[in-house]
Amino acid sequence: MDYINLLHASGIYEKQTAKIIPFRSIDIFENAVSAGTGSFLVDGPKETVRIDESILPEDTTFGVRISGDSMEPEFHDGQIAWVLQQESVANGEIGIFALNGEAYIKKLQNDKDGIFLISLNEKYAPIKVSENDRLDIFG
């Protein structure tokens, strides 16, 4: 247990328990992930920040900045989405995808009609993934 000495106005020292806040270094990709038209994620610059671990979701691997309004009301323009890097996303889950080199945050829909990247904001049409497209999953 770590202690600190606290000096009172009277000049008397008192030992108190120090609260240790665990910080963690994590990358935030500066090229925004599109909640709209798409932008490429991994080629661009990134910033490494030290952040209080208690505010990160469990097993967070990296962060991405959101651009656009297609994932509202869940994600907003300029917000950081914390991502668990993995190679697959379950049907109906929100993920970070690269479709033909353009990065998106979308909900995955895989059904009898094919694979689609779905916006939560209903004013945006689903993006159909054709068999000739390249779809990469970041997490």
C-alpha positions in Angstrom: 0.0 0.0 0.0 1.4 3.5 -0.9 1.1 6.3 1.6 1.5 10.0 1.2 2.2 12.6 3.9 -0.4 15.3 4.1 0.6 18.6 5.7 -2.2 20.2 7.7 -2.3 24.0 8.2 -1.3 23.4 11.8 2.0 22.0 10.6 1.2 18.4 11.6 1.9 15.6 9.0 -0.7 12.8 8.6 -0.2 9.6 6.6 -3.0 8.9 4.2 -3.5 6.1 1.6 -2.6 7.2 -1.9 -5.1 6.2 -4.6 -3.2 4.9 -7.6 -4.9 5.4 -11.0 -3.9 2.9 -13.6 -3.0 4.6 -16.9 -2.6 2.9 -20.2 -1.1 4.0 -23.5 -3.4 3.5 -26.4 -3.4 4.5 -30.1 -6.1 6.7 -31.6 -6.1 6.8 -35.4 -6.4 10.4 -36.5 -7.9 9.6 -39.9 -11.6 9.6 -39.0 -13.5 6.4 -39.6 -16.5 7.4 -41.7 -20.0 7.2 -40.4 -20.9 8.2 -44.0 -18.7 8.2 -47.1 -15.6 6.3 -46.0 -12.0 7.1 -45.3 -9.0 4.8 -45.0 -7.9 4.0 -41.5 -4.4 2.4 -41.2 -2.4 4.5 -43.6 -2.8 7.7 -41.8 -1.3 9.2 -38.7 -2.1 8.1 -35.2 -1.7 9.6 -31.8 -0.7 7.6 -28.7 -2.4 8.9 -25.5 -2.2 7.9 -21.9 -5.7 7.5 -20.5 -7.2 6.4 -17.3 -7.8 2.7 -17.8 -11.1 2.8 -15.9 -12.8 4.7 -18.7 -11.8 2.3 -21.4 -14.1 -0.7 -22.2 -12.5 -4.0 -21.3 -10.0 -5.4 -23.9 -9.9 -2.1 -25.9 -7.1 -2.3 -28.5 -7.3 1.1 -30.2 -9.5 4.1 -30.8 -10.9 5.7 -33.9 -12.3 9.1 -34.5 -15.9 9.1 -35.9 -16.7 11.4 -38.9 -20.3 12.0 -40.0 -23.7 11.3 -38.7 -24.7 7.9 -40.2 -24.2 6.0 -36.9 -26.3 8.4 -34.8 -27.8 8.2 -32.2 -25.1 5.7 -31.0 -22.0 7.4 -32.3 -21.5 11.1 -33.1 -19.2 13.2 -35.3 -15.9 13.8 -33.6 -16.4 11.1 -30.9 -13.8 8.4 -30.3 -15.0 4.8 -30.6 -12.9 2.3 -28.6 -12.3 -0.9 -30.6 -11.3 -4.5 -29.7 -9.2 -5.6 -32.6 -10.4 -9.0 -33.9 -10.7 -10.7 -37.3 -14.5 -11.3 -37.2 -17.7 -9.6 -36.2 -20.9 -11.4 -35.5 -24.0 -10.6 -37.6 -25.8 -7.6 -36.1 -22.7 -6.3 -34.4 -21.2 -2.8 -35.0 -17.6 -3.0 -36.2 -14.8 -1.1 -38.0 -14.5 -2.3 -41.6 -12.5 -1.4 -44.6 -14.5 -1.9 -47.9 -12.2 -1.6 -50.9 -9.7 0.5 -48.8 -12.2 2.9 -47.3 -12.8 2.6 -43.5 -16.3 2.6 -42.0 -18.0 2.1 -38.7 -21.2 0.2 -39.5 -23.4 -2.6 -38.3 -22.8 -5.9 -40.1 -25.8 -7.6 -41.7 -25.3 -11.0 -43.3 -28.4 -12.7 -44.5 -30.0 -14.5 -47.5 -29.8 -11.2 -49.5 -26.0 -10.9 -49.0 -23.6 -8.9 -46.8 -24.4 -5.3 -46.0 -22.8 -2.5 -43.9 -25.7 -0.8 -42.2 -26.0 2.7 -40.8 -28.0 3.3 -37.6 -29.3 6.6 -39.0 -32.1 5.6 -41.3 -31.5 8.4 -43.8 -28.4 6.4 -45.1 -28.9 3.4 -47.4 -27.2 0.1 -46.6 -23.9 -0.5 -48.4 -24.0 -3.8 -50.3 -20.8 -5.8 -50.3 -20.4 -7.7 -53.6 -18.3 -10.8 -54.2 -15.7 -8.6 -56.1 -15.3 -6.2 -53.1 -12.6 -6.5 -50.5 -14.0 -6.4 -47.0 -11.5 -6.3 -44.1 -12.5 -6.3 -40.4 -10.5 -4.3 -37.9 -12.7 -5.1 -34.9 
